Amino acid sequence: DEFTDAMSKNEGAPLDILDLCSSWISHLPPTNDESIIKYGKVVGIGMNKLELEANEQLTEHYAQDLNKSPSLSQFKDNSFDIICNVVSVDYLTQPKPIFEEMYRVLKPGGIALMSFSNRCFASKAIGMWLEADDIGRMTIVASYFHYSAPWKDIRALDIKRRVQQSKSAMPGFGEILKNPQLGLAWLNTAAVAVASNVGDPMFVVRGTK
């Protein structure tokens, strides 16, 4: 939805993307002949040069440790429509200068999307991240936006897709005795919903320039 909205605001022009803490894959919506989402340049910054070279979605890449060098001086002001960081914001040790730079290189009206779950490499994550719950982590990331630049419309979103359990009532005992298939069908439907809703949560904190 965020990418579709950005395409609409861009009046159909391809989106320029910056993928921070990138690796062998960028988790961007796929594009094809029927998709309304189109990409211009897709730039990745990550720590492993070989992994970045293997990422087929990137048009260019830079091997850079943002914790040691948070500057994005290789990019001009107002260069990107969207900046994303997928499940790595918890490893940033210098978030303020990084978020300042993100703001600088985003085009006016551009968005930054920081996505994360409740899983991480404990040896790499910052201390307060490990001590926080889901609400606390969303607050941490929102504070990165708030204290770094005049970001607008800072929002925390729960993006885990959940399957709604069927609202049909469970068949009564008498109905099941008469037709066991009714009970089996209801159990199967309920099991699918439960299985789909089990797993890691997924959150995004978004800021707009």
C-alpha positions as a LaTeX table, in Angstrom:
\begin{tabular}{lrrr}
\hline
Residue & $x$ (\AA) & $y$ (\AA) & $z$ (\AA) \\
\hline
Asp1 & 0.00 & 0.00 & 0.00 \\
Glu2 & 2.83 & 2.42 & 0.85 \\
Phe3 & 4.50 & 1.79 & $-2.51$ \\
Thr4 & 1.21 & 2.06 & $-4.41$ \\
Asp5 & 0.45 & 5.37 & $-2.68$ \\
Ala6 & 3.95 & 6.60 & $-3.49$ \\
Met7 & 3.46 & 5.73 & $-7.17$ \\
Ser8 & 0.22 & 7.69 & $-7.16$ \\
Lys9 & 1.89 & 10.74 & $-5.59$ \\
Asn10 & 4.72 & 10.35 & $-8.11$ \\
Glu11 & 2.15 & 10.51 & $-10.92$ \\
Gly12 & 3.29 & 7.17 & $-12.27$ \\
Ala13 & 7.00 & 8.01 & $-12.44$ \\
Pro14 & 9.32 & 5.19 & $-11.28$ \\
Leu15 & 10.25 & 5.21 & $-7.61$ \\
Asp16 & 13.85 & 5.73 & $-6.52$ \\
Ile17 & 14.59 & 3.49 & $-3.51$ \\
Leu18 & 17.33 & 3.41 & $-0.89$ \\
Asp19 & 17.59 & 0.09 & 0.96 \\
Leu20 & 19.58 & 0.52 & 4.16 \\
Cys21 & 21.30 & $-2.46$ & 5.79 \\
Ser22 & 20.67 & $-4.35$ & 2.57 \\
Ser23 & 21.90 & $-7.83$ & 1.79 \\
Trp24 & 21.37 & $-10.51$ & $-0.87$ \\
Ile25 & 17.69 & $-9.65$ & $-1.17$ \\
Ser26 & 15.64 & $-6.47$ & $-0.88$ \\
His27 & 12.12 & $-7.01$ & 0.40 \\
Leu28 & 10.46 & $-4.78$ & $-2.17$ \\
Pro29 & 7.12 & $-5.43$ & $-3.83$ \\
Pro30 & 7.75 & $-7.29$ & $-7.10$ \\
Thr31 & 7.27 & $-5.55$ & $-10.40$ \\
Asn32 & 5.99 & $-6.96$ & $-13.67$ \\
Asp33 & 4.19 & $-5.81$ & $-16.80$ \\
Glu34 & 0.86 & $-5.72$ & $-14.96$ \\
Ser35 & 2.12 & $-4.05$ & $-11.77$ \\
Ile36 & 1.51 & $-0.36$ & $-11.23$ \\
Ile37 & 4.70 & $-0.19$ & $-9.14$ \\
Lys38 & 7.80 & 0.69 & $-11.12$ \\
Tyr39 & 11.34 & 1.31 & $-9.86$ \\
Gly40 & 13.97 & 3.72 & $-11.08$ \\
Lys41 & 17.23 & 3.36 & $-9.21$ \\
Val42 & 17.30 & 0.91 & $-6.31$ \\
Val43 & 20.38 & 1.53 & $-4.18$ \\
Gly44 & 21.53 & $-0.80$ & $-1.44$ \\
Ile45 & 23.85 & $-0.05$ & 1.46 \\
Gly46 & 25.09 & $-3.02$ & 3.43 \\
Met47 & 28.16 & $-4.53$ & 5.02 \\
Asn48 & 28.77 & $-7.51$ & 2.75 \\
Lys49 & 29.93 & $-6.66$ & $-0.77$ \\
Leu50 & 29.36 & $-10.18$ & $-2.12$ \\
Glu51 & 25.80 & $-10.31$ & $-0.79$ \\
Leu52 & 25.03 & $-6.91$ & $-2.29$ \\
Glu53 & 26.38 & $-8.05$ & $-5.66$ \\
Ala54 & 24.02 & $-11.05$ & $-5.52$ \\
Asn55 & 20.96 & $-8.84$ & $-4.94$ \\
Glu56 & 19.19 & $-8.73$ & $-8.31$ \\
Gln57 & 16.84 & $-5.93$ & $-7.27$ \\
Leu58 & 19.64 & $-3.42$ & $-6.78$ \\
Thr59 & 20.79 & $-1.15$ & $-9.58$ \\
Glu60 & 23.78 & 0.00 & $-7.52$ \\
His61 & 25.23 & $-0.70$ & $-4.10$ \\
Tyr62 & 27.75 & 0.49 & $-1.53$ \\
Ala63 & 29.51 & $-1.62$ & 1.08 \\
Gln64 & 29.35 & 0.56 & 4.19 \\
Asp65 & 29.09 & $-0.02$ & 7.92 \\
Leu66 & 26.57 & 2.61 & 9.02 \\
Asn67 & 27.57 & 2.19 & 12.65 \\
Lys68 & 31.07 & 3.36 & 11.78 \\
Ser69 & 30.17 & 5.72 & 8.95 \\
Pro70 & 26.58 & 7.00 & 9.24 \\
Ser71 & 27.00 & 9.63 & 6.52 \\
Leu72 & 25.18 & 9.23 & 3.20 \\
Ser73 & 27.37 & 11.85 & 1.55 \\
Gln74 & 27.50 & 9.86 & $-1.71$ \\
Phe75 & 23.90 & 10.99 & $-2.34$ \\
Lys76 & 22.62 & 14.46 & $-3.14$ \\
Asp77 & 19.76 & 16.09 & $-1.26$ \\
Asn78 & 16.26 & 14.98 & $-2.30$ \\
Ser79 & 17.40 & 11.84 & $-4.14$ \\
Phe80 & 14.93 & 9.13 & $-3.09$ \\
Asp81 & 11.19 & 8.56 & $-2.92$ \\
Ile82 & 11.37 & 5.76 & $-0.34$ \\
Ile83 & 13.98 & 4.63 & 2.17 \\
Cys84 & 13.53 & 1.23 & 3.75 \\
Asn85 & 15.29 & $-0.78$ & 6.42 \\
Val86 & 14.12 & $-4.35$ & 6.92 \\
Val87 & 14.75 & $-5.98$ & 10.33 \\
Ser88 & 18.00 & $-4.12$ & 11.02 \\
Val89 & 17.03 & $-0.87$ & 12.70 \\
Asp90 & 17.68 & $-2.57$ & 16.07 \\
Tyr91 & 21.39 & $-2.86$ & 15.22 \\
Leu92 & 22.01 & 0.84 & 14.60 \\
Thr93 & 24.30 & 2.37 & 17.22 \\
Gln94 & 24.23 & 5.88 & 15.75 \\
Pro95 & 20.57 & 6.33 & 14.80 \\
Lys96 & 20.42 & 10.13 & 15.07 \\
Pro97 & 22.96 & 10.97 & 12.32 \\
Ile98 & 21.58 & 8.17 & 10.16 \\
Phe99 & 18.00 & 9.44 & 10.44 \\
Glu100 & 19.23 & 12.99 & 9.81 \\
Glu101 & 20.87 & 11.79 & 6.61 \\
Met102 & 17.77 & 9.83 & 5.64 \\
Tyr103 & 15.74 & 13.01 & 5.93 \\
Arg104 & 18.24 & 14.93 & 3.81 \\
Val105 & 18.34 & 12.47 & 0.91 \\
Leu106 & 14.56 & 11.87 & 0.80 \\
Lys107 & 12.56 & 13.90 & $-1.67$ \\
Pro108 & 9.91 & 16.20 & $-0.16$ \\
Gly109 & 6.91 & 14.01 & 0.60 \\
Gly110 & 9.07 & 10.87 & 0.53 \\
Ile111 & 8.70 & 8.19 & 3.19 \\
Ala112 & 11.04 & 6.13 & 5.35 \\
Leu113 & 9.87 & 2.66 & 6.38 \\
Met114 & 11.59 & 0.91 & 9.28 \\
Ser115 & 10.29 & $-2.66$ & 9.63 \\
Phe116 & 11.13 & $-5.11$ & 12.39 \\
Ser117 & 9.89 & $-8.14$ & 14.29 \\
Asn118 & 10.52 & $-9.35$ & 17.83 \\
Arg119 & 13.44 & $-11.49$ & 16.70 \\
Cys120 & 17.02 & $-10.31$ & 16.53 \\
Phe121 & 20.62 & $-11.33$ & 17.04 \\
Ala122 & 21.01 & $-10.49$ & 20.70 \\
Ser123 & 24.77 & $-10.06$ & 20.31 \\
Lys124 & 24.20 & $-7.28$ & 17.74 \\
Ala125 & 21.08 & $-5.46$ & 18.98 \\
Ile126 & 21.40 & $-2.39$ & 21.16 \\
Gly127 & 20.78 & $-2.88$ & 24.86 \\
Met128 & 17.51 & $-0.97$ & 25.21 \\
Trp129 & 16.04 & $-2.96$ & 22.31 \\
Leu130 & 16.60 & $-6.21$ & 24.19 \\
Glu131 & 14.94 & $-4.78$ & 27.29 \\
Ala132 & 11.85 & $-3.45$ & 25.48 \\
Asp133 & 8.57 & $-5.11$ & 24.51 \\
Asp134 & 6.87 & $-4.59$ & 21.14 \\
Ile135 & 5.33 & $-1.25$ & 22.16 \\
Gly136 & 8.67 & $-0.13$ & 23.56 \\
Arg137 & 10.47 & $-0.99$ & 20.33 \\
Met138 & 7.98 & 0.94 & 18.24 \\
Thr139 & 8.51 & 3.87 & 20.62 \\
Ile140 & 12.28 & 3.60 & 20.22 \\
Val141 & 12.09 & 3.79 & 16.44 \\
Ala142 & 9.51 & 6.57 & 16.52 \\
Ser143 & 11.88 & 8.54 & 18.77 \\
Tyr144 & 14.63 & 8.17 & 16.16 \\
Phe145 & 12.38 & 10.01 & 13.74 \\
His146 & 11.15 & 12.56 & 16.28 \\
Tyr147 & 14.54 & 13.68 & 17.58 \\
Ser148 & 16.48 & 13.66 & 14.30 \\
Ala149 & 14.61 & 15.97 & 11.93 \\
Pro150 & 11.19 & 17.58 & 11.36 \\
Trp151 & 9.59 & 14.35 & 10.16 \\
Lys152 & 5.84 & 14.46 & 9.62 \\
Asp153 & 3.13 & 11.86 & 10.12 \\
Ile154 & 5.20 & 9.44 & 12.21 \\
Arg155 & 3.17 & 6.25 & 12.55 \\
Ala156 & 3.65 & 2.78 & 14.00 \\
Leu157 & 1.85 & 0.02 & 12.11 \\
Asp158 & 1.21 & $-3.66$ & 12.84 \\
Ile159 & 1.50 & $-5.28$ & 9.40 \\
Lys160 & 1.18 & $-8.96$ & 10.28 \\
Arg161 & $-1.54$ & $-10.44$ & 8.11 \\
Arg162 & $-4.11$ & $-12.24$ & 10.17 \\
Val163 & $-6.78$ & $-14.66$ & 9.03 \\
Gln164 & $-10.15$ & $-14.09$ & 10.60 \\
Gln165 & $-11.69$ & $-17.20$ & 12.05 \\
Ser166 & $-15.00$ & $-18.09$ & 10.47 \\
Lys167 & $-17.91$ & $-16.39$ & 12.19 \\
Ser168 & $-20.11$ & $-19.39$ & 11.58 \\
Ala169 & $-21.12$ & $-21.02$ & 14.81 \\
Met170 & $-19.66$ & $-24.34$ & 15.80 \\
Pro171 & $-22.11$ & $-27.11$ & 14.91 \\
Gly172 & $-24.03$ & $-28.47$ & 17.87 \\
Phe173 & $-23.35$ & $-31.92$ & 19.27 \\
Gly174 & $-26.54$ & $-33.26$ & 17.74 \\
Glu175 & $-25.68$ & $-31.86$ & 14.32 \\
Ile176 & $-22.22$ & $-33.43$ & 14.46 \\
Leu177 & $-23.73$ & $-36.81$ & 15.35 \\
Lys178 & $-26.03$ & $-36.57$ & 12.35 \\
Asn179 & $-23.33$ & $-35.27$ & 10.01 \\
Pro180 & $-19.72$ & $-35.65$ & 11.28 \\
Gln181 & $-18.47$ & $-33.79$ & 8.20 \\
Leu182 & $-19.92$ & $-30.56$ & 9.60 \\
Gly183 & $-17.73$ & $-30.81$ & 12.67 \\
Leu184 & $-14.65$ & $-31.74$ & 10.63 \\
Ala185 & $-15.16$ & $-28.83$ & 8.25 \\
Trp186 & $-15.51$ & $-26.37$ & 11.13 \\
Leu187 & $-12.37$ & $-27.71$ & 12.86 \\
Asn188 & $-10.35$ & $-27.49$ & 9.64 \\
Thr189 & $-11.40$ & $-23.89$ & 9.08 \\
Ala190 & $-10.56$ & $-22.95$ & 12.66 \\
Ala191 & $-7.19$ & $-24.74$ & 12.45 \\
Val192 & $-6.21$ & $-22.78$ & 9.32 \\
Ala193 & $-7.02$ & $-19.49$ & 11.02 \\
Val194 & $-5.07$ & $-20.41$ & 14.17 \\
Ala195 & $-2.05$ & $-21.65$ & 12.19 \\
Ser196 & $-1.98$ & $-18.50$ & 10.06 \\
Asn197 & $-2.03$ & $-16.26$ & 13.11 \\
Val198 & 0.81 & $-18.05$ & 14.88 \\
Gly199 & 4.28 & $-16.66$ & 14.27 \\
Asp200 & 6.34 & $-13.56$ & 14.64 \\
Pro201 & 4.66 & $-10.15$ & 14.69 \\
Met202 & 5.79 & $-7.59$ & 12.12 \\
Phe203 & 5.81 & $-3.85$ & 12.63 \\
Val204 & 6.66 & $-0.77$ & 10.57 \\
Val205 & 7.39 & 2.70 & 11.85 \\
Arg206 & 6.96 & 5.25 & 9.08 \\
Gly207 & 8.00 & 8.85 & 8.75 \\
Thr208 & 7.29 & 11.36 & 5.99 \\
Lys209 & 9.56 & 14.21 & 4.93 \\
\hline
\end{tabular}
